[in-house]
């Protein structure tokens, strides 16, 4: 890795060209992107552990920046300022913004998959043919389960050769033509399985890259506000992709895992931002003053605790998409919904006050004082969250209640 980094600048130069685009060789292209992202994960992890901040920072800018990439002058990354963090995402100037590369890579993954038409057979029994196809399946070198077309051809031809009588001889051309139809179907199905495997592979690599960026890289390289916006953009885009009517169900488990990780980090980032006024030495009374929406506007120099970075409307969109995802999984995919329920719990934690006491006694307030207290940003978000959840009605309640009764892992969550 050090050789590729110092002498060839391999990863940075290759990642600049992501995502690749070549529909003719889609499977090979997806596999190449997948291994390149896995290598980038290793590079980010190693440079972070070794405190090679310039290398880590350079790759983060390439993957997360929404400004055009500027060429670097040397192998160290050519940073003008060591203290510069990944804060160029939100510069509002005349420079034309570009799509973040981490989102462009996600855009390039087609979640839909064409399914071959079912077999229409005149001579062979369809159920028996499906059984023969299953018997000819094996795992190739990449671990993909595919059908051995040559073996299937030999089995079917042997079956035709075993037929006797004048009727069989007269129908032989028709039988061979139907064998050809069966083989074409199997070839198309093999391609379908290989393509789905490649898409799962590249999506898993993309998920690992996102997780490494959020967990392994130094926290100070991405400011809290920027981190929230990046996670928000990724969450909304990945939900849009999987909620499409034509999205393949085989990709749901990988997406659900990514949603869980992203929601957990969004909750952590928002709650960290909410605690900053407390950490800066503000008194308890002044903190209550800032949260009290019935008072006059606070002085300009005092920060107001709010969800200004990610925005209430964006949080509502994320909640709705998360609930839609839960409903889309239907009766199956219970393990997938385990991740989604965990994501929902992390999301709901965002609306909890950072200094929320465990009991009324600890808060030194009566129940009446709590109930008649003016609404602050946390109470407002809690109320709006409840309204959104209630709007889904019996459909959501049925899924949640069934899972609570039947699903062991979901019950634990």
C-alpha positions, 0 to 999 in steps of 0.5 A: 500500500505504501508503494502504491501510495508514494510512487504511483499515487494509485488510489487517488488517481483511480478513484478520480475516475469513479464511477466507471461506466460501461454497460457492455461489460457491466459485471466486470466494471462492478467488480473492478469498482468493488475491489477499488473501494475495498482497497480505499477502505484499507488505505483510509484505515491504515493512514488514519491509524498511522496518523498520516493526516494529509493522505487521509484528508486528501482521499476524504476531499475526493470522496466527499467534497461537492466542489470541483477537485483541484490538482495536487502538486506533490505526493503528500497531497499538497495541502496548503493548510494542515489545519484545514478540515473537510469543510469545503462542502458548504462553501456558498460562492460562485463555484459550481457545485458538483455531485459528491463522488460517494453519491455518484458511485451510488448513482451508478449502481442500478438497483433494478434487474431484468428478469428472464421471461418464464419458460414456455414449454410444449414437450418438456415438463416445466417442473421437471426441467426446473429440477434438472436445472437445480441439479446442474447448479454449482458454485464457480470460482467467485462463489456464485451459484450458476447452472452448468450449461454444458452439463444441462445440454448433455442431460437434455440431449441424452433424454431426447436420444433415449426416446424411441418410436417414429413419433419421437423421430419426427418430433426430434427437430422440435425437441432440439429447438425447445432444448435450445430455448431452455439453454438460452433461458439458463444462460440469461438466468446465469447472467442475472445471478452473476449481475445480482452478485456483482451488484451486492458486492459493489454495494457492500464495498460502498457500504464499507467505504461509508462506514470507514469514513464515519468510524475510522477516520479522525473525527476532526477532519469532518466538522459536525455540521458537515457530517450531518449534511453528508449523512443526510444526503446519503440516507435520502439517496440510498432510500430513494434507490431501494424504495423504487418499485423496480429495485431488486429485493436481493439488495435489501439486506445490504441497504438496511445495514447501511441505513442502520449505520448512517442513522446511528451516526446521524443521531450521534452527530446531531446529539453531539451538536446539541451538547456543545452549548453545555460544554461551552460553559453556559449556565443551566438557566441560560440553557433553558432560556435558549430552548424556551421558544416563548421568550424574545429572541436571544442575543445574537452572540448566544447560539440557539440549540436547533436542528439547523444543520440537517433541518427538521424537514429533512429529518421528517423525510428520513423518518417517512422513508424509513417507515416506507422501507419497513412497510416495503419488506412486507411479511418476509425479510425479518432480519432486514427489519431488525436493522430498520427498527434499530435505525428507527430507535436511533432516529427517535433519540435525536428528539431527546434533550441532551440533559433529559433527566431519568425521573421527575424527582431528578428534574425537580419539577412536578408533572404539571410543570412538565406538561405546561412547559412551553414547547421547545425544538425537542418537544416540537420534533417529538410531536411531529414524529408522532404525527408522522408515525400515526399517519401510517395507521394500521398498516405499520401497526400490523407489521410492528405488532407481528414482528414484536410477537414472532421475531426473536431478534426484533423483540430484543431490539 
